[in-house]
């Protein structure tokens, strides 16, 4: 199993926009081969962080998705938008799952 966390740094006033964007893609993640789980996380405190958490069958499944047309289409709006992204940055972390119960 493979886990990927993308920590987005988003000013509190822009969180609603990001939640809407990821809400649209959350449903389509159910159809991505090898994706076991998709979570979009927000801490109760206002700290400017949102986290996209995905769980995959293995690293290969994740790599296939990020190189797929589905991934490119999911990120098309961001690439084509003339507006600046609501996120001021992000940190991507990837993990092999050692233990899982």
C-alpha positions as CSV (number, residue, x, y, z in Angstrom):
1,X,0.0,0.0,0.0
2,X,1.1,3.5,-0.8
3,X,0.0,6.8,0.8
4,X,0.4,10.3,-0.6
5,X,-0.3,13.5,1.3
6,X,-0.4,16.9,-0.3
7,X,-0.4,19.7,2.3
8,X,-1.8,22.8,0.7
9,X,-1.0,26.2,2.2
10,X,-4.2,28.2,1.7
11,X,-5.2,31.5,3.3
12,X,-8.3,31.0,5.3
13,X,-10.3,33.4,3.1
14,X,-9.6,31.1,0.1
15,X,-10.4,27.8,1.7
16,X,-14.0,27.7,0.4
17,X,-12.7,27.9,-3.2
18,X,-10.3,25.0,-2.7
19,X,-12.9,22.9,-1.0
20,X,-15.2,23.4,-3.9
21,X,-12.5,22.5,-6.4
22,X,-11.5,19.3,-4.6
23,X,-15.2,18.4,-4.0
24,X,-15.6,18.2,-7.7
25,X,-12.7,15.8,-8.1
26,X,-13.5,13.7,-5.0
27,X,-16.3,11.8,-6.7
28,X,-14.2,11.0,-9.8
29,X,-11.4,9.5,-7.6
30,X,-13.7,6.5,-7.0
31,X,-13.1,5.5,-10.6
32,X,-9.3,5.8,-10.6
33,X,-7.8,2.4,-10.9
34,X,-5.7,1.5,-7.8
35,X,-7.0,4.4,-5.7
36,X,-8.3,2.9,-2.4
37,X,-9.2,6.1,-0.6
38,X,-9.4,9.9,-1.1
39,X,-9.7,12.3,1.8
40,X,-9.7,16.1,1.8
41,X,-8.8,17.2,5.3
42,X,-9.3,20.5,7.1
43,X,-8.2,21.2,10.6
44,X,-10.8,22.8,12.9
45,X,-8.4,25.6,13.7
46,X,-7.6,28.3,11.2
47,X,-4.1,27.6,10.2
48,X,-4.1,27.9,6.4
49,X,-3.6,24.2,5.8
50,X,-5.7,21.8,3.8
51,X,-4.5,18.2,3.1
52,X,-5.3,15.9,0.2
53,X,-4.7,12.3,1.4
54,X,-4.8,9.5,-1.0
55,X,-4.3,5.8,-0.4
56,X,-3.2,3.5,-3.3
57,X,-2.7,-0.2,-3.9
58,X,0.9,0.5,-4.6
59,X,3.3,3.2,-5.9
60,X,2.8,2.0,-9.4
61,X,-0.9,2.7,-9.3
62,X,-0.2,6.2,-8.1
63,X,2.4,6.8,-10.8
64,X,0.0,5.6,-13.5
65,X,-2.6,8.1,-12.2
66,X,-0.3,11.1,-12.2
67,X,0.8,10.3,-15.7
68,X,-2.7,9.7,-16.9
69,X,-5.2,11.8,-18.9
70,X,-7.5,11.7,-15.9
71,X,-4.9,13.5,-13.8
72,X,-4.1,16.0,-16.5
73,X,-7.8,16.8,-16.9
74,X,-8.3,17.1,-13.1
75,X,-5.5,19.7,-13.1
76,X,-6.5,21.4,-16.3
77,X,-8.5,24.2,-14.7
78,X,-5.5,25.2,-12.6
79,X,-3.1,25.3,-15.6
80,X,-5.5,27.2,-17.8
81,X,-6.8,29.7,-15.3
82,X,-5.5,33.2,-15.6
83,X,-6.3,33.7,-11.9
84,X,-3.6,33.1,-9.3
85,X,-4.0,29.8,-7.4
86,X,-5.7,30.2,-3.9
87,X,-2.9,28.0,-2.6
88,X,0.3,29.8,-1.7
89,X,2.3,26.6,-1.8
90,X,2.2,22.9,-1.1
91,X,4.3,20.1,0.3
92,X,3.9,16.6,-1.2
93,X,4.8,13.6,1.0
94,X,4.8,10.0,-0.2
95,X,4.9,6.9,2.0
96,X,5.2,3.1,1.7
97,X,2.8,1.6,4.3
98,X,4.8,-0.6,6.6
99,X,2.0,-1.7,8.9
100,X,-1.8,-1.4,8.5
101,X,-4.5,-2.9,10.6
